[in-house]
Amino acid sequence: MTNFIKKWVKKEPEGFREKVGDALKSKAFLKPMIENAIKQIQIQVNKLDSACIRLRDKGLKIFNDIVSAIQRQDLQHASIFANELAEVRKINKMVTQAKLALEQIALRLDTVKELGDVTITLSPAISVTRNIGSELSKIAPEAEKEIEEIGSILSEIIVSASQTSAESISFEAVNEDAEKIISEASVVAEQRVREIFPELPKSLNQMIDEKIPEEA
């Protein structure tokens, strides 16, 4: 009787229990990893936000310099300042776009409920971190390294999740999703830059372009 019970218990629910146990363990293990990823992303978002504020202040100062130069009829310096302002706007958009994309990734992490969602949800995020890390390397190499670390954390989460998940990855869907994140962040970043930085009147730009060659 004892041997029969042992054999019956061993055959019947063990495989199922192991799978459920592994899944529960993985979820418990993944939770602190996800929380750590969100924490690291938020740290980076705060840094990028501070950078946006500094760029905004710098841009507004340059704009005032342009106005002062024009008032002095110093179109040579007005042109130099105008080019500098255009560069600051470009950098601000890049930083804002990176910040918005990271916020989207953090939101995805925060809304992951099921183990099978992890791979599908976070695979595009890794592609996004590579993209924004590459962009930021042009202006802040240290930011690129920190974002690469975030990408590594996300990769570890996916590897851990895939050990107990049968979800397959569609690389085409991953790329499309990643492009969507970047595209949406780019549109919003452009809107915010336009709201923050005053636009130079077209007539002013034309005047600068026309006068500078004459004075050169």
N, CA, C and O of each residue as an XYZ file, in Angstrom:
864
protein
N       0.838     -1.207      0.000
C       0.000      0.000      0.000
C       0.867      1.249      0.000
O       0.592      2.224     -0.699
N       1.917      1.191      0.800
C       2.815      2.335      0.891
C       3.516      2.583     -0.429
O       3.637      3.731     -0.857
N       3.986      1.516     -1.090
C       4.670      1.656     -2.371
C       3.727      2.199     -3.445
O       4.111      3.015     -4.283
N       2.473      1.718     -3.393
C       1.495      2.188     -4.370
C       1.264      3.694     -4.222
O       1.210      4.424     -5.213
N       1.130      4.147     -2.978
C       0.907      5.565     -2.708
C       2.096      6.389     -3.183
O       1.932      7.456     -3.775
N       3.286      5.885     -2.917
C       4.491      6.613     -3.326
C       4.554      6.762     -4.845
O       4.860      7.836     -5.361
N       4.259      5.661     -5.558
C       4.291      5.698     -7.014
C       3.223      6.633     -7.559
O       3.471      7.395     -8.494
N       2.035      6.573     -6.971
C       0.916      7.402     -7.442
C       1.215      8.887     -7.251
O       0.974      9.703     -8.141
N       1.745      9.223     -6.071
C       2.076     10.616     -5.772
C       3.187     11.106     -6.690
O       3.180     12.256     -7.129
N       4.124     10.243     -6.970
C       5.259     10.645     -7.803
C       4.838     10.889     -9.249
O       5.352     11.796     -9.904
N       3.907     10.082     -9.745
C       3.517     10.181    -11.144
C       2.529     11.302    -11.411
O       2.654     12.003    -12.416
N       1.571     11.484    -10.554
C       0.426     12.323    -10.886
C       0.694     13.820    -10.932
O       0.677     14.392    -12.022
N       0.937     14.476     -9.821
C       0.959     15.935     -9.920
C       2.339     16.553     -9.960
O       2.459     17.777    -10.011
N       3.399     15.734     -9.937
C       4.724     16.320     -9.718
C       5.147     17.271    -10.827
O       5.643     18.363    -10.547
N       4.959     16.874    -12.082
C       5.365     17.744    -13.180
C       4.629     19.063    -13.163
O       5.221     20.122    -13.376
N       3.339     18.994    -12.910
C       2.536     20.214    -12.859
C       2.982     21.101    -11.708
O       3.130     22.313    -11.864
N       3.192     20.488    -10.557
C       3.612     21.270     -9.386
C       4.966     21.935     -9.623
O       5.186     23.074     -9.212
N       5.862     21.225    -10.281
C       7.185     21.796    -10.556
C       7.074     23.016    -11.455
O       7.743     24.027    -11.239
N       6.205     22.904    -12.482
C       6.034     24.032    -13.404
C       5.442     25.235    -12.698
O       5.910     26.362    -12.860
N       4.396     24.979    -11.903
C       3.777     26.074    -11.160
C       4.762     26.666    -10.172
O       4.853     27.885    -10.028
N       5.506     25.793     -9.487
C       6.490     26.276     -8.514
C       7.567     27.103     -9.168
O       7.968     28.139     -8.637
N       8.051     26.649    -10.338
C       9.082     27.402    -11.067
C       8.564     28.763    -11.498
O       9.269     29.769    -11.417
N       7.313     28.776    -11.959
C       6.728     30.038    -12.402
C       6.602     31.016    -11.251
O       6.918     32.198    -11.385
N       6.134     30.510    -10.111
C       5.984     31.378     -8.940
C       7.338     31.885     -8.451
O       7.480     33.049     -8.078
N       8.334     30.989     -8.458
C       9.680     31.395     -8.051
C      10.227     32.454     -8.993
O      10.852     33.422     -8.559
N       9.987     32.261    -10.298
C      10.493     33.212    -11.287
C       9.846     34.570    -11.111
O      10.509     35.603    -11.211
N       8.521     34.565    -10.844
C       7.825     35.829    -10.619
C       8.389     36.531     -9.403
O       8.618     37.741     -9.415
N       8.613     35.744     -8.336
C       9.165     36.334     -7.110
C      10.572     36.853     -7.357
O      10.978     37.874     -6.801
N      11.315     36.135     -8.202
C      12.685     36.542     -8.505
C      12.712     37.760     -9.421
O      13.562     38.640     -9.284
N      11.758     37.794    -10.366
C      11.718     38.887    -11.332
C      11.268     40.206    -10.708
O      11.686     41.276    -11.149
N      10.429     40.133     -9.698
C       9.875     41.353     -9.110
C      10.957     42.335     -8.671
O      10.903     43.499     -9.067
N      11.954     41.911     -7.858
C      13.010     42.868     -7.479
C      13.850     43.328     -8.664
O      14.356     44.450     -8.665
N      14.006     42.465     -9.679
C      14.763     42.858    -10.867
C      14.021     43.964    -11.620
O      14.626     44.935    -12.076
N      12.709     43.802    -11.742
C      11.896     44.810    -12.419
C      11.894     46.113    -11.628
O      12.002     47.197    -12.200
N      11.770     45.996    -10.301
C      11.787     47.193     -9.453
C      13.120     47.924     -9.564
O      13.165     49.154     -9.576
N      14.209     47.151     -9.647
C      15.535     47.761     -9.791
C      15.667     48.459    -11.136
O      16.246     49.541    -11.227
N      15.123     47.829    -12.190
C      15.171     48.438    -13.528
C      14.410     49.763    -13.529
O      14.888     50.759    -14.071
N      13.224     49.769    -12.920
C      12.430     50.998    -12.854
C      13.188     52.080    -12.092
O      13.180     53.249    -12.476
N      13.841     51.672    -11.009
C      14.615     52.624    -10.198
C      15.756     53.232    -11.015
O      15.962     54.446    -10.986
N      16.494     52.394    -11.741
C      17.610     52.878    -12.553
C      17.129     53.792    -13.676
O      17.768     54.795    -13.997
N      15.998     53.430    -14.263
C      15.435     54.270    -15.323
C      15.029     55.625    -14.769
O      15.273     56.651    -15.405
N      14.410     55.645    -13.589
C      13.969     56.900    -12.993
C      15.152     57.803    -12.664
O      15.067     59.022    -12.810
N      16.246     57.207    -12.223
C      17.468     57.983    -11.947
C      17.932     58.666    -13.235
O      18.287     59.845    -13.234
N      17.923     57.908    -14.329
C      18.365     58.454    -15.607
C      17.392     59.509    -16.122
O      17.808     60.521    -16.686
N      16.095     59.272    -15.925
C      15.080     60.245    -16.342
C      15.288     61.565    -15.609
O      15.188     62.637    -16.206
N      15.577     61.482    -14.318
C      15.818     62.702    -13.524
C      17.044     63.457    -14.030
O      17.038     64.687    -14.084
N      18.086     62.730    -14.397
C      19.288     63.369    -14.934
C      18.990     64.062    -16.257
O      19.427     65.189    -16.491
N      18.247     63.381    -17.115
C      17.901     63.964    -18.410
C      16.978     65.159    -18.239
O      17.058     66.128    -18.995
N      16.101     65.088    -17.243
C      15.208     66.211    -16.968
C      16.012     67.438    -16.536
O      15.732     68.559    -16.961
N      17.017     67.207    -15.682
C      17.889     68.309    -15.249
C      18.655     68.887    -16.436
O      18.850     70.099    -16.530
N      19.085     68.010    -17.340
C      19.798     68.465    -18.538
C      18.878     69.317    -19.419
O      19.310     70.315    -19.996
N      17.611     68.915    -19.515
C      16.645     69.691    -20.304
C      16.456     71.094    -19.726
O      16.341     72.069    -20.468
N      16.428     71.184    -18.411
C      16.263     72.482    -17.745
C      17.473     73.373    -18.021
O      17.326     74.563    -18.301
N      18.674     72.785    -17.939
C      19.884     73.566    -18.218
C      19.914     74.040    -19.668
O      20.295     75.176    -19.951
N      19.513     73.168    -20.574
C      19.479     73.532    -21.993
C      18.434     74.610    -22.255
O      18.649     75.507    -23.070
N      17.307     74.518    -21.563
C      16.264     75.544    -21.712
C      16.792     76.905    -21.273
O      16.624     77.902    -21.975
N      17.430     76.937    -20.107
C      17.975     78.201    -19.592
C      19.049     78.749    -20.531
O      19.114     79.952    -20.783
N      19.885     77.853    -21.041
C      20.941     78.287    -21.967
C      20.329     78.839    -23.245
O      20.785     79.853    -23.773
N      19.291     78.165    -23.742
C      18.639     78.610    -24.971
C      17.989     79.970    -24.827
O      18.070     80.804    -25.728
N      17.343     80.193    -23.694
C      16.694     81.481    -23.468
C      17.728     82.607    -23.355
O      17.488     83.727    -23.807
N      18.874     82.298    -22.751
C      19.945     83.294    -22.650
C      20.478     83.638    -24.039
O      20.710     84.804    -24.359
N      20.669     82.599    -24.861
C      21.160     82.839    -26.219
C      20.158     83.674    -27.012
O      20.545     84.555    -27.780
N      18.870     83.393    -26.825
C      17.838     84.158    -27.527
C      17.926     85.637    -27.151
O      17.817     86.516    -28.006
N      18.126     85.893    -25.860
C      18.273     87.281    -25.405
C      19.524     87.922    -25.994
O      19.537     89.112    -26.310
N      20.580     87.113    -26.136
C      21.814     87.614    -26.759
C      21.557     87.998    -28.222
O      22.094     88.990    -28.716
N      20.733     87.201    -28.903
C      20.384     87.504    -30.290
C      19.655     88.846    -30.374
O      19.966     89.692    -31.212
N      18.685     89.012    -29.488
C      17.916     90.263    -29.470
C      18.830     91.458    -29.206
O      18.723     92.489    -29.869
N      19.728     91.308    -28.231
C      20.653     92.407    -27.903
C      21.557     92.730    -29.083
O      21.805     93.899    -29.380
N      22.053     91.691    -29.758
C      22.940     91.895    -30.906
C      22.209     92.621    -32.030
O      22.779     93.493    -32.686
N      20.958     92.261    -32.249
C      20.174     92.919    -33.305
C      19.922     94.381    -32.954
O      19.975     95.257    -33.817
N      19.649     94.630    -31.679
C      19.427     96.005    -31.247
C      20.664     96.862    -31.468
O      20.559     98.066    -31.703
N      21.829     96.242    -31.393
C      23.093     96.953    -31.633
C      23.455     96.968    -33.120
O      24.489     97.509    -33.511
N      22.598     96.372    -33.933
C      22.868     96.224    -35.370
C      24.091     95.352    -35.621
O      24.773     95.498    -36.635
N      24.361     94.445    -34.687
C      25.502     93.548    -34.808
C      25.012     92.212    -35.356
O      24.860     91.231    -34.628
N      24.770     92.210    -36.669
C      24.191     91.021    -37.274
C      25.171     89.859    -37.367
O      24.763     88.703    -37.472
N      26.447     90.165    -37.328
C      27.463     89.100    -37.356
C      27.310     88.203    -36.132
O      27.244     86.979    -36.245
N      27.254     88.841    -34.953
C      27.096     88.060    -33.730
C      25.679     87.488    -33.612
O      25.491     86.408    -33.051
N      24.704     88.195    -34.129
C      23.331     87.690    -34.116
C      23.249     86.368    -34.879
O      22.548     85.446    -34.461
N      23.961     86.282    -35.986
C      23.986     85.056    -36.776
C      24.670     83.920    -36.016
O      24.212     82.777    -36.039
N      25.775     84.251    -35.343
C      26.497     83.239    -34.559
C      25.603     82.693    -33.441
O      25.521     81.486    -33.215
N      24.936     83.626    -32.750
C      24.044     83.218    -31.664
C      22.868     82.389    -32.188
O      22.422     81.442    -31.539
N      22.376     82.760    -33.369
C      21.243     82.037    -33.958
C      21.628     80.589    -34.272
O      20.847     79.668    -34.033
N      22.820     80.397    -34.799
C      23.304     79.044    -35.068
C      23.483     78.251    -33.778
O      23.188     77.058    -33.720
N      23.973     78.939    -32.741
C      24.161     78.288    -31.445
C      22.814     77.879    -30.849
O      22.688     76.804    -30.263
N      21.814     78.739    -31.004
C      20.481     78.438    -30.499
C      19.892     77.224    -31.222
O      19.243     76.381    -30.601
N      20.118     77.140    -32.526
C      19.628     75.996    -33.299
C      20.244     74.696    -32.802
O      19.573     73.665    -32.749
N      21.519     74.745    -32.439
C      22.203     73.558    -31.928
C      21.660     73.159    -30.561
O      21.474     71.976    -30.279
N      21.408     74.156    -29.713
C      20.853     73.876    -28.382
C      19.474     73.247    -28.512
O      19.145     72.309    -27.786
N      18.672     73.759    -29.431
C      17.340     73.189    -29.671
C      17.464     71.722    -30.099
O      16.718     70.862    -29.633
N      18.404     71.460    -30.979
C      18.608     70.104    -31.483
C      18.977     69.152    -30.346
O      18.442     68.047    -30.249
N      19.892     69.592    -29.493
C      20.327     68.763    -28.366
C      19.186     68.572    -27.373
O      18.989     67.479    -26.841
N      18.439     69.641    -27.130
C      17.319     69.550    -26.198
C      16.281     68.547    -26.689
O      15.732     67.777    -25.900
N      16.014     68.557    -27.986
C      15.059     67.599    -28.533
C      15.566     66.176    -28.344
O      14.795     65.284    -27.991
N      16.855     65.960    -28.575
C      17.448     64.639    -28.431
C      17.325     64.135    -26.994
O      16.954     62.986    -26.755
N      17.643     65.015    -26.040
C      17.579     64.650    -24.625
C      16.132     64.408    -24.193
O      15.843     63.457    -23.467
N      15.237     65.269    -24.640
C      13.819     65.114    -24.305
C      13.265     63.821    -24.867
O      12.499     63.125    -24.200
N      13.646     63.499    -26.088
C      13.192     62.258    -26.721
C      13.674     61.046    -25.925
O      12.913     60.105    -25.698
N      14.931     61.069    -25.505
C      15.472     59.968    -24.702
C      14.722     59.837    -23.384
O      14.401     58.730    -22.952
N      14.446     60.956    -22.754
C      13.721     60.975    -21.481
C      12.322     60.373    -21.647
O      11.899     59.546    -20.838
N      11.614     60.784    -22.686
C      10.257     60.283    -22.924
C      10.257     58.791    -23.239
O       9.371     58.061    -22.795
N      11.242     58.342    -23.999
C      11.334     56.916    -24.343
C      11.593     56.077    -23.097
O      11.007     55.007    -22.934
N      12.467     56.556    -22.223
C      12.741     55.834    -20.980
C      11.505     55.789    -20.092
O      11.246     54.780    -19.436
N      10.754     56.862    -20.070
C       9.510     56.882    -19.297
C       8.526     55.838    -19.826
O       7.813     55.205    -19.048
N       8.489     55.659    -21.148
C       7.629     54.639    -21.742
C       8.063     53.240    -21.319
O       7.228     52.378    -21.046
N       9.386     53.021    -21.266
C       9.906     51.719    -20.848
C       9.547     51.454    -19.386
O       9.133     50.349    -19.035
N       9.707     52.468    -18.537
C       9.371     52.323    -17.113
C       7.893     51.981    -16.952
O       7.527     51.158    -16.113
N       7.050     52.614    -17.758
C       5.610     52.341    -17.708
C       5.323     50.896    -18.105
O       4.477     50.236    -17.503
N       6.024     50.419    -19.108
C       5.855     49.022    -19.525
C       6.258     48.065    -18.401
O       5.565     47.087    -18.122
N       7.365     48.360    -17.776
C       7.824     47.519    -16.667
C       6.807     47.499    -15.529
O       6.542     46.461    -14.921
N       6.253     48.660    -15.264
C       5.324     48.794    -14.143
C       4.011     48.070    -14.401
O       3.309     47.693    -13.462
N       3.678     47.874    -15.684
C       2.387     47.263    -16.008
C       2.503     45.789    -16.374
O       1.501     45.155    -16.705
N       3.708     45.239    -16.320
C       3.869     43.804    -16.585
C       3.196     43.018    -15.455
O       3.564     43.161    -14.289
N       2.217     42.197    -15.806
C       1.466     41.447    -14.810
C       1.784     39.952    -14.843
O       1.962     39.311    -13.807
N       1.849     39.420    -16.059
C       2.055     37.995    -16.212
C       3.467     37.700    -16.703
O       4.088     38.518    -17.383
N       3.954     36.538    -16.353
C       5.305     36.140    -16.726
C       5.496     36.144    -18.232
O       6.535     36.577    -18.732
N       4.484     35.657    -18.963
C       4.584     35.588    -20.412
C       4.622     36.943    -21.082
O       5.046     37.052    -22.233
N       4.183     37.984    -20.379
C       4.184     39.335    -20.951
C       5.585     39.934    -21.022
O       5.841     40.840    -21.815
N       6.482     39.426    -20.194
C       7.783     40.070    -20.024
C       8.565     40.133    -21.330
O       9.023     41.203    -21.729
N       8.718     38.998    -21.996
C       9.516     38.951    -23.223
C       8.932     39.842    -24.307
O       9.649     40.618    -24.939
N       7.618     39.726    -24.519
C       6.960     40.505    -25.567
C       6.991     41.989    -25.251
O       7.156     42.818    -26.145
N       6.833     42.322    -23.977
C       6.751     43.722    -23.563
C       8.112     44.404    -23.554
O       8.231     45.568    -23.936
N       9.136     43.680    -23.118
C      10.435     44.318    -22.893
C      11.425     44.169    -24.049
O      12.399     44.919    -24.116
N      11.202     43.231    -24.947
C      12.137     43.077    -26.069
C      12.294     44.366    -26.873
O      13.422     44.731    -27.202
N      11.206     45.074    -27.203
C      11.376     46.348    -27.916
C      12.125     47.377    -27.078
O      12.822     48.235    -27.620
N      11.983     47.291    -25.752
C      12.627     48.261    -24.874
C      14.151     48.192    -24.983
O      14.833     49.213    -24.894
N      14.675     46.989    -25.174
C      16.130     46.838    -25.314
C      16.605     47.534    -26.579
O      17.637     48.205    -26.582
N      15.846     47.371    -27.647
C      16.183     48.046    -28.909
C      16.145     49.554    -28.730
O      16.984     50.272    -29.276
N      15.178     50.031    -27.971
C      15.049     51.474    -27.725
C      16.236     51.994    -26.932
O      16.761     53.064    -27.241
N      16.670     51.253    -25.910
C      17.812     51.713    -25.103
C      19.077     51.802    -25.946
O      19.890     52.706    -25.753
N      19.248     50.871    -26.875
C      20.414     50.930    -27.776
C      20.349     52.183    -28.635
O      21.355     52.860    -28.851
N      19.162     52.477    -29.117
C      18.974     53.628    -29.996
C      19.277     54.939    -29.281
O      20.064     55.752    -29.766
N      18.646     55.139    -28.122
C      18.835     56.411    -27.420
C      20.235     56.500    -26.814
O      20.788     57.592    -26.680
N      20.807     55.351    -26.449
C      22.176     55.364    -25.938
C      23.150     55.818    -27.001
O      24.077     56.581    -26.728
N      22.931     55.338    -28.230
C      23.781     55.737    -29.356
C      23.654     57.225    -29.645
O      24.645     57.897    -29.932
N      22.426     57.738    -29.566
C      22.199     59.162    -29.817
C      22.862     60.025    -28.742
O      23.514     61.022    -29.053
N      22.695     59.640    -27.492
C      23.230     60.441    -26.391
C      24.751     60.377    -26.316
O      25.380     61.257    -25.726
N      25.347     59.346    -26.908
C      26.809     59.234    -26.878
C      27.475     60.423    -27.566
O      28.630     60.747    -27.291
N      26.725     61.071    -28.469
C      27.265     62.216    -29.199
C      27.454     63.432    -28.297
O      28.278     64.303    -28.575
N      26.682     63.480    -27.215
C      26.757     64.661    -26.342
C      27.110     64.316    -24.899
O      27.588     65.174    -24.157
N      26.875     63.047    -24.491
C      27.135     62.663    -23.094
C      27.499     61.181    -23.030
O      26.623     60.339    -22.832
N      28.787     60.854    -23.194
C      29.229     59.457    -23.164
C      28.842     58.729    -21.880
O      28.552     57.533    -21.903
N      28.838     59.452    -20.761
C      28.496     58.805    -19.485
C      27.037     58.360    -19.472
O      26.700     57.346    -18.859
N      26.178     59.113    -20.143
C      24.760     58.749    -20.231
C      24.603     57.471    -21.052
O      23.769     56.623    -20.737
N      25.404     57.340    -22.099
C      25.336     56.139    -22.929
C      25.649     54.900    -22.096
O      24.959     53.888    -22.212
N      26.681     54.971    -21.257
C      27.057     53.830    -20.418
C      25.945     53.463    -19.448
O      25.644     52.285    -19.252
N      25.337     54.476    -18.842
C      24.274     54.223    -17.875
C      23.050     53.608    -18.539
O      22.391     52.744    -17.961
N      22.750     54.050    -19.743
C      21.600     53.494    -20.463
C      21.912     52.083    -20.959
O      21.018     51.241    -21.036
N      23.166     51.824    -21.292
C      23.574     50.467    -21.668
C      23.373     49.518    -20.483
O      22.976     48.368    -20.665
N      23.649     50.003    -19.276
C      23.434     49.193    -18.078
C      21.954     48.864    -17.903
O      21.599     47.754    -17.503
N      21.096     49.837    -18.205
C      19.651     49.599    -18.136
C      19.269     48.518    -19.137
O      18.478     47.628    -18.823
N      19.828     48.593    -20.340
C      19.574     47.574    -21.354
C      20.004     46.196    -20.889
O      19.325     45.204    -21.158
N      21.134     46.132    -20.190
C      21.625     44.850    -19.659
C      20.668     44.288    -18.613
O      20.408     43.085    -18.578
N      20.149     45.170    -17.762
C      19.188     44.742    -16.741
C      17.930     44.182    -17.403
O      17.402     43.154    -16.980
N      17.455     44.868    -18.443
C      16.261     44.400    -19.158
C      16.524     43.050    -19.814
O      15.647     42.186    -19.832
N      17.722     42.865    -20.350
C      18.077     41.588    -20.967
C      18.065     40.469    -19.937
O      17.596     39.366    -20.219
N      18.578     40.749    -18.743
C      18.581     39.747    -17.671
C      17.163     39.365    -17.277
O      16.876     38.198    -17.010
N      16.284     40.352    -17.243
C      14.883     40.076    -16.896
C      14.262     39.160    -17.942
O      13.563     38.204    -17.603
N      14.520     39.456    -19.221
C      13.945     38.644    -20.296
C      14.488     37.223    -20.264
O      13.735     36.266    -20.447
N      15.792     37.079    -20.032
C      16.399     35.745    -19.960
C      15.783     34.952    -18.812
O      15.454     33.777    -18.974
N      15.626     35.583    -17.665
C      15.036     34.908    -16.508
C      13.595     34.516    -16.780
O      13.158     33.431    -16.396
N      12.860     35.394    -17.440
C      11.452     35.121    -17.732
C      11.304     34.021    -18.770
O      10.394     33.197    -18.677
N      12.192     34.003    -19.759
C      12.071     33.039    -20.859
C      12.322     31.610    -20.406
O      11.927     30.666    -21.090
N      12.975     31.437    -19.258
C      13.253     30.095    -18.756
C      11.983     29.352    -18.375
O      11.956     28.121    -18.390
N      10.927     30.091    -18.034
C       9.667     29.450    -17.637
C       8.511     29.888    -18.521
O       7.356     29.568    -18.242
N       8.819     30.618    -19.586
C       7.759     31.092    -20.487
C       7.937     30.486    -21.864
O       9.056     30.363    -22.361
N       6.829     30.109    -22.474
C       6.882     29.512    -23.808
C       6.605     30.539    -24.890
O       6.448     30.180    -26.057
N       6.542     31.818    -24.520
C       6.241     32.870    -25.491
C       7.353     32.977    -26.530
O       8.535     32.987    -26.187
N       6.974     33.054    -27.777
C       7.957     33.235    -28.847
C       8.018     34.712    -29.219
O       7.064     35.463    -29.016
N       9.159     35.107    -29.765
C       9.367     36.513    -30.110
C       9.265     36.700    -31.614
O       9.898     35.978    -32.384
N       8.475     37.660    -32.021
C       8.430     38.067    -33.421
C       9.328     39.289    -33.559
O       8.988     40.380    -33.102
N      10.485     39.090    -34.200
C      11.446     40.184    -34.298
C      10.901     41.347    -35.129
O      11.253     42.506    -34.907
N      10.040     41.017    -36.086
C       9.423     42.068    -36.886
C       8.521     42.932    -36.005
O       8.529     44.159    -36.108
N       7.749     42.281    -35.144
C       6.866     43.017    -34.223
C       7.679     43.825    -33.229
O       7.308     44.943    -32.873
N       8.806     43.247    -32.778
C       9.685     43.944    -31.825
C      10.212     45.228    -32.436
O      10.179     46.284    -31.803
N      10.702     45.138    -33.680
C      11.246     46.319    -34.360
C      10.174     47.385    -34.583
O      10.422     48.578    -34.406
N       8.988     46.940    -34.970
C       7.892     47.885    -35.189
C       7.509     48.590    -33.891
O       7.253     49.794    -33.875
N       7.474     47.820    -32.806
C       7.116     48.392    -31.509
C       8.179     49.377    -31.042
O       7.862     50.436    -30.500
N       9.442     49.021    -31.255
C      10.541     49.905    -30.861
C      10.498     51.208    -31.654
O      10.687     52.292    -31.102
N      10.247     51.086    -32.957
C      10.150     52.279    -33.806
C       8.981     53.168    -33.381
O       9.055     54.394    -33.457
N       7.913     52.531    -32.935
C       6.739     53.281    -32.492
C       7.059     54.096    -31.242
O       6.655     55.254    -31.128
N       7.787     53.486    -30.307
C       8.175     54.186    -29.080
C       9.025     55.405    -29.411
O       8.782     56.499    -28.903
N      10.032     55.206    -30.276
C      10.928     56.293    -30.662
C      10.172     57.379    -31.417
O      10.376     58.569    -31.177
N       9.295     56.964    -32.334
C       8.544     57.922    -33.137
C       7.632     58.785    -32.272
O       7.583     60.003    -32.438
N       6.914     58.157    -31.354
C       6.010     58.908    -30.479
C       6.792     59.866    -29.591
O       6.375     61.004    -29.375
N       7.933     59.399    -29.073
C       8.771     60.253    -28.227
C       9.308     61.435    -29.023
O       9.409     62.544    -28.500
N       9.653     61.198    -30.291
C      10.186     62.259    -31.145
C       9.149     63.351    -31.394
O       9.464     64.540    -31.348
N       7.909     62.938    -31.659
C       6.839     63.902    -31.922
C       6.583     64.777    -30.697
O       6.474     65.998    -30.807
N       6.490     64.139    -29.533
C       6.232     64.893    -28.298
C       7.425     65.792    -27.971
O       7.245     66.927    -27.529
N       8.633     65.290    -28.185
C       9.838     66.082    -27.909
C       9.864     67.336    -28.780
O      10.203     68.418    -28.300
N       9.508     67.197    -30.052
C       9.467     68.342    -30.964
C       8.471     69.386    -30.487
O       8.750     70.583    -30.540
N       7.316     68.941    -30.023
C       6.285     69.857    -29.521
C       6.788     70.613    -28.294
O       6.579     71.819    -28.164
N       7.452     69.888    -27.398
C       7.936     70.520    -26.166
C       9.042     71.535    -26.448
O       9.095     72.591    -25.818
N       9.916     71.216    -27.388
C      10.985     72.147    -27.744
C      10.395     73.428    -28.323
O      10.871     74.525    -28.029
N       9.364     73.289    -29.142
C       8.720     74.473    -29.723
C       8.049     75.322    -28.649
O       8.011     76.549    -28.748
N       7.524     74.663    -27.632
C       6.865     75.398    -26.548
C       7.887     76.138    -25.675
O       7.611     77.227    -25.172
N       9.065     75.536    -25.505
C      10.076     76.098    -24.601
C      10.870     77.223    -25.258
O      11.069     78.280    -24.661
N      11.327     76.987    -26.505
C      12.222     77.936    -27.153
C      11.465     78.867    -28.098
O      10.705     78.407    -28.951
N      11.670     80.160    -27.947
C      11.031     81.120    -28.872
C      11.598     80.935    -30.275
O      12.786     80.666    -30.450
N      10.739     81.082    -31.255
C      11.173     80.989    -32.653
C      11.606     82.368    -33.134
O      10.953     83.373    -32.855
N      12.711     82.395    -33.857
C      13.140     83.649    -34.464
C      12.228     83.948    -35.653
O      11.930     83.044    -36.433
N      11.780     85.189    -35.809
C      10.940     85.540    -36.954
C      11.659     85.224    -38.266
O      12.869     85.423    -38.371
N      10.928     84.735    -39.259
C      11.536     84.402    -40.545
C      12.188     85.625    -41.188
O      13.227     85.526    -41.840
N      11.553     86.774    -40.987
C      12.108     88.001    -41.551
C      13.477     88.306    -40.957
O      14.366     88.818    -41.637
N      13.630     87.979    -39.670
C      14.910     88.212    -38.991
C      15.982     87.289    -39.553
O      17.105     87.717    -39.819
N      15.630     86.027    -39.730
C      16.587     85.085    -40.302
C      17.007     85.513    -41.708
O      18.177     85.416    -42.078
N      16.034     85.985    -42.477
C      16.338     86.442    -43.832
C      17.256     87.656    -43.804
O      18.180     87.773    -44.609
N      16.985     88.553    -42.867
C      17.798     89.758    -42.755
C      19.241     89.409    -42.401
O      20.182     89.987    -42.944
N      19.402     88.450    -41.479
C      20.739     88.033    -41.081
C      21.471     87.408    -42.259
O      22.635     87.709    -42.524
N      20.745     86.512    -42.972
C      21.366     85.835    -44.115
C      21.766     86.822    -45.207
O      22.770     86.626    -45.892
N      20.983     87.875    -45.364
C      21.249     88.837    -46.426
C      22.370     89.808    -46.050
O      23.176     90.191    -46.898
N      22.416     90.199    -44.784
C      23.361     91.216    -44.355
C      24.769     90.684    -44.107
O      25.755     91.373    -44.366
N      24.854     89.447    -43.601
C      26.163     88.911    -43.224
C      27.130     88.857    -44.403
O      28.276     89.283    -44.263
N      26.702     88.340    -45.576
C      27.657     88.302    -46.698
C      28.156     89.676    -47.087
O      29.304     89.819    -47.508
N      27.318     90.686    -46.955
C      27.712     92.041    -47.334
C      28.785     92.570    -46.405
O      29.686     93.294    -46.829
N      28.682     92.195    -45.090
C      29.623     92.727    -44.110
C      30.892     91.905    -44.028
O      31.920     92.372    -43.535
N      30.811     90.654    -44.524
C      31.964     89.738    -44.409
C      33.101     90.207    -45.313
O      34.155     89.574    -45.359
